[in-house]
Every structure is written in structure tokens, then in C-alpha cells.
Amino acid sequence: MIARKTTLALVGVAAFAAAPATLAAGATKGKTRKVSVNDNYYGPTKLTVHVGDTVDWHWSDEITDVHDVKLNSAPKGVKKFASDPLAAGDDFKRKLTKAGTYKIICTFHEEEMKMTITVKKKS
């Protein structure tokens, strides 16, 4: 019983000692920016974020057509991404880790449904 209490106490001390490092890591975490996915448009169509921010595309909870989010062009070295075809109430998130311009399209409505995301370095 004493050995178990000692072990629990040591685990508690280790967790407490690690807390400042965990808090510091969380402080550098990027923000999440919301984009609405509506029938044949993203809102907003132009967005500026910082390196490390996450973009969360959210499909309206109301009945909407099926749409997707596809990275059409990006800064050199950025791996292309695309969501599955999604509909009402769904979300697709992507963390943007490189500065530059990202062009996003819906492959079902390429002509009218597009957006530009500018990712800036944190100052």
C-alpha cells in the first residue's frame, strides 16, 4: 500500500513539473478560423491567417448541395489536400504551416466556388 501511494505521488509530481512546458507549447498553438460552405460559395472568399493557424470549413446545418474543399494551388512544397464530398453539418479542417497563397476550389462548382487564403508569417 505504501509503495502504491509513493508511486501515485511521484506520478503527480511529474505531471505538475511537466505542466509549464505543456502550457508553453499550447501558447504557441495557432488559431482556428471558420469558413462557411454554402450553396456554391465559401464565406469568406478571401481569408488571411498566420502560419500554424487551422482553417475549419463548416457546411451549413441547413440542407445544402454536396461540396468539397480541394487545394488547387499552394506555395512550393505544400502537399495537396482535398476533403471528401460533404454536406449539411459536416466539417473539414486543415492546419496551414507554410506562408504563401493557397487557392481553394469546390470540384463540383469550380467556376463559382473558389477562395484564396493568404498565410503570413507571425511577426
C-alpha positions in Angstrom: 0.0 0.0 0.0 2.8 2.4 0.8 4.6 1.6 -2.5 1.4 2.4 -4.3 1.0 5.8 -2.6 4.6 6.7 -3.3 4.2 5.8 -7.0 1.0 7.9 -7.2 2.8 10.8 -5.5 5.7 10.6 -7.9 3.3 10.5 -10.9 1.6 13.6 -9.5 4.9 15.4 -9.1 6.0 14.5 -12.6 2.7 15.8 -14.1 2.9 19.0 -12.1 6.5 19.5 -13.3 5.5 19.0 -16.9 2.6 21.4 -16.7 4.6 24.6 -17.5 6.1 23.0 -20.6 2.6 21.9 -21.7 1.2 25.4 -21.2 4.1 27.0 -23.1 3.5 24.6 -26.0 -0.2 25.5 -26.0 0.6 29.2 -26.0 2.2 28.9 -29.4 -0.7 27.0 -30.9 -2.4 28.7 -33.9 -5.9 30.0 -34.0 -8.8 28.3 -35.8 -10.6 30.3 -38.5 -14.0 29.3 -39.7 -15.2 29.3 -43.3 -18.8 28.6 -44.1 -19.6 26.3 -47.0 -22.8 27.3 -48.7 -24.6 26.5 -51.9 -22.0 27.5 -54.5 -19.8 29.8 -52.4 -17.4 29.8 -49.5 -17.8 32.6 -46.9 -15.5 34.5 -46.9 -13.9 34.1 -50.4 -10.7 35.8 -49.2 -9.0 35.0 -45.9 -5.7 35.9 -44.2 -4.3 33.7 -41.5 -0.9 33.1 -39.8 1.4 30.2 -40.2 0.2 27.4 -37.8 -3.5 28.5 -37.9 -6.2 26.0 -38.8 -8.9 26.6 -41.3 -12.2 24.9 -40.4 -14.7 24.7 -43.4 -18.1 24.1 -42.0 -21.1 23.1 -44.1 -24.3 24.9 -43.1 -26.6 22.8 -40.9 -29.4 23.5 -43.4 -29.9 21.4 -46.4 -27.1 22.1 -48.9 -25.7 20.6 -52.1 -22.7 18.3 -51.8 -19.4 20.3 -51.9 -15.8 19.6 -51.3 -12.6 21.6 -50.5 -9.6 21.0 -52.8 -6.3 22.7 -52.7 -5.8 23.8 -56.3 -2.5 25.7 -55.8 -0.2 26.4 -52.9 3.3 27.5 -52.0 6.1 25.2 -53.2 6.5 22.1 -51.0 2.9 22.1 -49.6 1.3 18.7 -50.0 -2.1 18.9 -51.9 -5.2 18.1 -49.9 -8.9 17.6 -50.5 -11.9 16.8 -48.4 -14.4 14.1 -49.2 -17.6 15.3 -50.7 -19.5 16.6 -47.7 -22.9 18.1 -46.9 -25.0 19.7 -44.2 -23.4 19.9 -40.8 -20.0 18.5 -41.8 -16.6 20.0 -41.2 -13.2 19.7 -42.8 -10.1 21.2 -41.1 -6.6 21.8 -42.3 -3.6 23.4 -40.5 -1.6 25.7 -42.8 2.1 25.6 -41.9 3.8 27.5 -44.8 3.5 31.1 -45.7 2.1 32.0 -49.1 -1.1 31.9 -51.2 -3.5 29.0 -51.2 -6.2 28.6 -53.9 -9.1 26.5 -52.9 -11.9 25.2 -55.1 -15.0 23.0 -54.9 -14.5 20.4 -57.7 -18.3 20.3 -58.2 -18.6 24.1 -58.8 -15.2 25.2 -59.9 -16.2 28.3 -61.8 -18.2 30.0 -59.0 -17.0 28.3 -55.8 -13.4 29.3 -55.0 -11.4 31.1 -52.4 -8.0 32.5 -51.7 -6.2 32.1 -48.4 -3.1 34.2 -47.7 -0.9 32.7 -45.0 1.5 35.2 -43.3 4.5 34.5 -41.0 3.8 35.5 -37.4 5.6 38.7 -36.5 
